[in-house]
C-alpha cells in the first residue's frame, strides 16, 4: 500500500526522494527489516498468547533424548511467520502483480490447512490431526489454482527472441536488422546443468499432431499439483527438531530470491543467458519479507525452542517454496535446492517400504534407519539436536550455492 502512496507522491506531486520506492532492491530491504522486527518483537506476544490459550505440543513417546522436555511448548508458531511475511508484503509490494497475488493466496491457503490440522490436534485431542485425504485435497486445490493462473493469465509471460525485425542498429555504412524480443505465453522451464536448458512441457504432447500446444495445460497443471504437494509434505516432515525446518528453508528461499531478481531483470537475464520473466522480480520483495520472518522465527525456535511452527508453518513454507520455484521456472531444480526436504521424504519412503517388504518376506519387519525421518536417525545415534541442525544447515547452504552456480554451470 505504501508503494502506491509513494508512487502518487512521486508522479503526481513530484516530491523529491519519493521515487526510491520504485526500486525493488529498496523495497526488499525495507520488507526484510520490517519482517525481522515484527517476528522478533511481536513474536513474543504471539507466543505468550498461545501459551495462555494452552496451545501446547503433545509429544509422542519415541524414546528420543530431551523429548519429554518439549511437552507443553506452544505450537502454531507458524502464525508468526505468516504475520511477519504478509504485513511487509502488503505495505511494500505491488499488490496488482500476479505473482504477488499468487504468493499471498498460497500463504493464506496453506496456512489455513495447517492451522486446521494443528487445531484438531490440540483442541480436539486428536493426534492424527486433519485426515490425510483432506490435506491432499487442499494441496491439489491450490495446485489447480496456481497452475491455471500461471498457464492462462495473460500477465504471466516469458521473453524470447523471434523472427520479428522491428529493432534496428546502424553501424558504419551498414544497417543491421535484429530480431526483436517479445513477451509470449509459454510452458517452458529450465533444466539445470544443460547447455540449451529450456524445456517446454507442451513438447510432451507433440505426438498428438498439429495444435498440441493448446493442450499443454493437461501436462502443466498436474506437474504443478505434484510439486506443491511433494514440497509442502517434505517441509512438514523436516519440521521435527528445533530450528531445522526454519533454517534450511531460509537458505533455500534466499537462493530463490537470487533467481527471481536476475530472472526479472532484463539486463542480468541477458548477461547470464537465462529466461527473462517479466514482472517476476517483484517476488523478491515477498521473498525478502519471508526470509526475514523465518530468521526472526528462529530467534524463538532455536534450541531449546520456545515455540514450534506446527503444520501452520511447515505446510505454508513448503507451499511458498514450491510456488516460487514454479513461477521462476526453476521447479526442476527443487531436488537439488531442497535436497534436505527430499532426503527427509525419501528416508521415510525407504523405511516404510523396506519394513513392509521384509515383514512380508521374512515374517518380521526390518529397518534401514534407527528411526525416520533422517534427523531422528541421528538423534537415536546420540547426536545432540544442535549438532544435527547445524550440519543440516551447512548441507543446505552447499546445495543452495550449487543451485545458484547452475546459472552459468551448464
N, C-alpha and C positions, 0 to 999 in steps of 0.2 A: 504493500500500500504506500509506503514511503517512496518507492520508486516512482509511482505516478505523481505524487506530490512534487517531488523534486524535478520531474520531467516538466510539469506545468510551470514551476518557478524558473526553469532554465529557458524553455522555448517560448513561453508567453510573456513572462515578466523580465526575462533576460537578467536574472540576478547572478552576479559573478560567483563562481565556485560551485554552483548547484549542478553543473553538467558532469561533475565527477561521478554522480550516481549512474551515468550511462555505462560506466566501465564495469565489466563482470568481475574483474580482479578486486576492485574496491568493495563491491557489494559482497563478494565472497568472504573477504577479510572481516567485514562487519558481521556477517552471518556466523562465522566461526567464533568470533569473540563473544557475541551475544549468547550463542548456544552454550558455550563453556560457562558463562556466568549463570545462565538460567539453570543448567543441570547441576552445578555445584551449590548455588545459593538456595534455589527453590527445591532442589532435590532432597535436601534435609527435611524440609517441611512436608514434602510428599511422603517420605519415609516415616515421619512421626505420625502422619495421618493414617497410613497403612497400619502402623503398629497399634494405634488406638482402635482401629476397626478390627483388630485381631486377624489381620490378613497374614498369617504366618505359614511358613513352609512345613508341610507334613513330610517327614523323612522316612523312607522305607529302610528297613534293616538289610543292608547289603554287606555288612562286615568290613566297611571301609574306615580307615583311621580318621578320627575327627568328625565322623558323620553325625553323631548324636548332638554335638555342639551346635549344629546348624539348625536343629529343630526350633521352630518359632521365629526364625529370621523372616522379616517381611518379604513377601514376593509381590508380583505385579509391578516390579520396578521398571518394566518397560514403559510404563506411563511417563516416567522421567524422560526417556529417550524420545518418545513421541512428542511430548510437550516442548522440549528444548529444540526439537527439529522444526516443528511446524510454525512456531512463533516467529523465528528469524526469516523463514521462507515467506510467510505472509507479509512480512514487513519489507523485505529487500528484493524479492524475486519478481519477475514479470509474470503476473498471475494468468495472463491470457496465453502464455506459452504452452503448447500442447504437452510438452514433456513434463513441465512442472505440474500441470493438471493431473497427468497420469501418476506421477510420483506421490502427490497428495492423496489421490484416491487409493493407491496401493498402501500407503501408510495407515490410513483410516480403516481400510478393508481388512488387512491382515491383523492390525491392532485389535479390531473388534473380534475377529475369530479367536485370537489368543486370549483376549480378555474374558470371553465367554468360557473358554476352556479352563482358565485359572479360577473363575468364579465358581464353576461347578466343582472343581477340586476342593476349594476352600470352604465355601458356604454350604454346598450340598453334601460335603464329606464323601465325595466320590473320587477315589484316587485315579480312576481312569480318565476323568475329565470329559471333555466333549468327545463323543464317539468318532472314531476314525473316519467313518464314511462321511460325516458332516464336515470334518476338516477338509477332506479331499474335495467335496462338493464346493466348498468355499474357495479353495485354491484353483479349481477348474473354472469356477465363475470368474475369478479375477483374470485368469489366463485368457478366457474368451474376450473379456473387455479389453485387455491390453493388446492382444493380438489383432482384434478387429479395428481398434483405433489406429494402431501402427500401420495396418495394411490399407485401410480405407480412407483415413483422414488425409485431406489434400495438403495439410501443413507438414506432413511427415514425408520428406524427400531426401534424396542424395544428389550430389552434383557430379556429373561426369562429362567428359569431352564427347561431342558428337560431330557429325559432318557439317553442321551449320557453319556458314562462313560470314559472320557479321562482325568479326573483330579484325581490324587491320593494323599492321605495323609497317611504317615506311622507313626503309634504310636508304643508303646512298644509291640513287638511280634504280631502286628496286622496291616494289610493293609486295609484301608477303601476306598472304591470306591465311589466317589461323583459325582453327576450329574454335567455336565459342562454347564455353561451359554453360550448361543449362541444368536446372533442377528438374528431377523426374522421380516418379514413383518407382520403387524398386524393392524387391525382397532379397537383395544382395547382402551378404555378410562377409566377414573376414576370417580366413583360415590362417592360424598362426604358423610361423616358420616356413611359409611357402612364398616363393618369389612373386608370381602372379596370383595374389592371395585372395581374390574376390570370388565368392561362390554364390550363385543365385538359387534359392530354393525352388524357383519355378522350373529350373532345368530338370528337376526330378520327374517332371510331367511331360518332358519333351517327346516321349514315346507316343503320347496320345495324338500328336499331329498338330496342325496349324491352329493358332489361337490358344495354345495351352497356358500362356501367361495369365489369362484372366481367371484361371482356376488355381493359381498359386496359393491362395488362402487356405485351400484344403490341406496343404503341407505346412504352411507357416503358422497358423493358429494352433494346431496340435503340438508343434515344436515349442511354442511359447508356453502352452499349458504344462508340458513336461518339465521345462526348465524351471518355471516358477514353483511347481510342486516339489521338484527334487531339491532345489536350493533352500527353500524355506524349511523343508524337513531336515536337511543337512545342518542348518543353523540350529534347529531345535535340538538335535542330538548332541551338538557340540556344547550346548549350554549345560554342562554337568559339574564344573568346578569353578571356583571363584575367579572371575576375570578372563576366562578362556574365550568365550564367545564374543564378548565386547571387544577385547584386544585384537584378536585375529580379524574380526570384521572391520575394525577401524583401519587396519593395514590394507585390506582388500578394497575397501571403499575409497581410500586415498589414492590407490593406483587407478581406480576407475575415474577418479576426478581428473587425473592427468589425461586419460583417454578422452574424456568429454571436452576438456579445454582445447586440446590440439585438434580434435575432430570437428569442433565447432568454430575453429578459426581458419579461414581460408589460406592465410599465409603459412601457418605451421603445417596444415594438411598438405599443401603443395610441396613444401620443403621436405616433409617426411614421406611424400608419395603415398598418402593414405586417403581413404574415402572422406570427402568433405560432407558433413551432415549439417545443413543449415538449421539454425536455432537451437542446436543441441548443446551449445556452450553454456546456455542458461542453466543447465543441470548442475554446473559447477557450484552455483550458489546453494542449491539444495544439498549437494554433497558436502560442502563446507559446513553447513549447519548440522548435518547428520554426523560428520566426523567429530565436531565439537561436542555434540550430545553424547556420543559413545565414550569419548575421553573423559568428559565430565561425569558420566555414569561410573566409569572405572574408579573415580575418587571414592565411591562408596562400595563398589563391587569387588575391589581388590582384596586379597586375603588379609585378615578374615572379613568376609563380606558383611556389610550392614544391611544389604538388600539384594535380592535376586531379581533378575529381569522377568522370569517366568515365561510362559508361552506368549504373553502380551508383547514381550520384547523380542524373543528369538524368532517367532514367525514373521514379525514385522521386518526385522533385519534381513532375513533370508529373502523375503518378497521384494524388498527395495533393491538389494544387490542384483537379483535376477532381472528386474525391470531395467535397471541401469545398464547392465551388460547387453541386454537385447536392444535397447534404444540406441546404444552407441555402436551396435553391430560387432560386439566382441563376445557373444554368447558362447562361441566355440572355444574361447579362452578360459571359460569358467573352471574346467577340470584342473587347470594349472593355477589360475589366480586364487581359486577357492579350494586348493588342494587339501587343506585341513578338513573342510566340510566333507570332501569326497572320501578321504581316508576314514573319517569317523563313520560315515554311512556304510562304507564298504566293509569295515570291521564288523558291524552289526549283521550285515547280509551274510558274510562268511561264517560268522559264529553260528547263526541260526541254521543256515543251510547245512553246515558240517555236522551240527548236533543232530538234526533230523536224519541226515544220511546215515550216520554211524549208529543211531538208535535203531533204524530200520534194518541195517545190515548185521550189526553185532549184538543187538538187544539192549544196548545201553548207549546213551548219548555221550559223545566226547567233544571237547572244546579245543579250539585253536588258541584262544586268548584266555587269560585267567578270568577276565570279565570284559564285556563290551558295553558301550563304545570304547575305543582305544585308550582314552585318557584314564579310564577305570582300570585297565590292564596294568598301567604303570603305577597307579595307586596300590594295587594289590602286590606289586613287586617291591613296595616300600618307599617309593619316591614321594617326597613332600609335594603338596599341591603347588606351591610357589615355583618349585623347580620344573614341574611338568608344564605349567602355564608359560613360564619364561622361555622354555625350549620350544614350545609350540609357537610362541610369538616370533622367535628367531626364524623358524622354518617358514612362517607366514611372510616375514619380511623378505626372505630369499626368494620365495615364489613370486611375490609382488614385483621385485626387481627384475626377475627373469621375464615376467609378463610385460613389463614396460619395455624391456630390451627388444621384444618382438616387433616393436615399431620399425626397427631397422634390421633386425636379425632375420633374414629370410633365405 
